[in-house]
Amino acid sequence: MPKFSDEMSPLERTLYRSSPRTHEYESLTGKIRRGERKKALEQIQTLWHGCTPEEAVMIYDAFKQYAVGSDGTLVEIDVESVPAEIAEWEKTNTNPFRKHLIFFGRIGTTMGTLSYQKDGGGYRFNSAYVSKKQIDQVWKFVPNP
């Protein structure tokens, strides 16, 4: 029977060692956004105890996708396909910093963020729970490769 640690990627195993505090993440994010790679790598090695320089680069690259973001396109999808899109994302997403697939929705003339929680009450439009019948259009954000 495989152990939990055997199922994790090298990045996940490295991240699992410790968890920085919120202000430490904010400090790291600032360094990455300002292009202070050397300082960010040093901070990563401090935050994730026992992290090698190679592991620090791996964490930096994954965290940069979260901190800086990437170009992408909005692709219109059917509201019915949102749960399947989330399930597919959870299977194929290998970056633990990018935990959520981003959706946008339209109800009438109002645009906003859209999320779906199978066990959490269904669809949320901005901060309100809504019925899928209320949602007129849905787009998912697809990052460019």
C-alpha positions in Angstrom: 0.0 0.0 0.0 1.6 3.4 -1.0 2.2 5.9 1.7 0.9 9.4 1.5 4.4 10.8 1.0 4.9 8.4 -2.0 2.0 9.9 -3.8 3.3 13.5 -3.6 5.3 15.2 -6.2 8.9 16.4 -5.4 7.5 20.0 -5.1 4.7 18.9 -2.7 7.2 16.9 -0.6 9.4 20.0 -0.2 6.5 22.2 0.6 5.2 19.8 3.2 8.2 20.3 5.4 6.9 23.6 6.8 4.3 26.2 6.3 5.3 29.9 6.3 3.2 32.4 8.1 1.0 34.8 6.1 3.3 37.8 6.5 6.2 35.6 5.3 4.3 34.7 2.1 3.5 38.4 1.6 7.2 39.3 1.9 8.2 36.5 -0.5 5.5 37.7 -3.0 6.9 41.2 -2.9 10.4 40.0 -3.7 9.2 37.9 -6.6 7.1 40.7 -8.0 10.1 43.1 -7.8 12.3 40.7 -9.5 14.6 40.1 -6.5 15.2 36.5 -7.4 18.4 36.0 -5.3 16.7 37.4 -2.1 13.6 35.4 -2.8 15.6 32.2 -3.1 17.4 32.9 0.1 14.0 33.5 1.9 12.6 30.2 0.4 15.6 28.3 1.9 14.9 29.9 5.3 11.1 29.3 5.2 11.3 25.7 4.0 13.8 24.2 6.4 16.5 22.0 4.8 15.6 23.1 1.3 18.4 22.7 -1.2 19.2 25.4 -3.8 17.6 23.2 -6.5 14.4 22.8 -4.4 14.4 26.5 -3.8 14.4 27.2 -7.6 11.5 24.7 -8.0 9.5 26.5 -5.3 10.3 29.9 -6.7 9.1 28.9 -10.2 5.9 27.4 -8.8 5.2 30.4 -6.5 6.0 32.9 -9.3 3.0 31.6 -11.3 0.9 32.5 -8.3 2.5 35.7 -7.3 2.9 37.3 -10.7 0.2 35.5 -12.6 0.2 34.8 -16.3 -1.5 35.8 -19.5 -4.5 33.8 -20.5 -7.8 33.8 -22.2 -11.4 33.6 -21.1 -13.2 30.6 -22.6 -17.0 30.5 -22.4 -18.4 27.3 -21.0 -21.8 25.9 -20.0 -22.7 26.4 -16.4 -23.5 22.7 -16.2 -19.8 21.9 -17.0 -18.3 23.8 -14.0 -18.2 20.8 -11.6 -16.5 18.6 -14.3 -14.0 21.4 -15.1 -13.1 21.7 -11.4 -12.7 17.9 -11.1 -10.4 17.8 -14.2 -8.4 20.8 -12.8 -7.9 19.0 -9.5 -6.6 15.9 -11.4 -4.2 17.7 -13.8 -3.0 20.8 -11.8 0.5 20.1 -10.5 1.1 23.5 -8.8 -0.1 23.5 -5.2 0.1 27.3 -5.1 -2.6 27.5 -7.9 -5.3 25.6 -6.0 -8.4 27.0 -7.7 -9.6 27.2 -11.3 -10.9 30.7 -11.9 -14.4 31.3 -13.2 -16.3 34.4 -14.1 -20.1 34.7 -14.5 -22.8 37.0 -15.6 -26.2 37.4 -14.1 -28.2 40.0 -16.0 -25.8 42.9 -16.5 -23.7 42.1 -13.5 -20.3 40.4 -14.0 -18.4 38.7 -11.1 -16.4 35.8 -9.9 -18.1 32.4 -9.8 -17.2 29.4 -7.7 -18.6 26.0 -7.1 -18.4 23.9 -3.9 -20.0 20.5 -4.1 -20.2 20.2 -0.4 -20.5 23.9 0.3 -23.8 24.8 -1.0 -23.3 25.0 -4.8 -22.7 28.1 -6.8 -21.4 31.3 -5.4 -21.6 34.5 -7.5 -19.3 37.1 -5.9 -20.2 36.4 -2.3 -23.8 35.2 -2.6 -25.1 31.7 -3.2 -27.1 31.5 -6.4 -29.0 28.9 -8.3 -27.5 27.7 -11.6 -30.7 28.8 -13.3 -29.9 32.4 -12.4 -26.5 32.3 -14.1 -26.6 33.6 -17.7 -23.0 33.0 -18.8 -19.8 31.4 -17.5 -16.2 31.8 -18.5 -13.1 29.9 -17.2 -9.7 31.5 -17.2 -7.2 29.4 -19.2 -3.6 30.4 -18.6 -1.4 30.6 -21.7 1.3 27.9 -21.7 
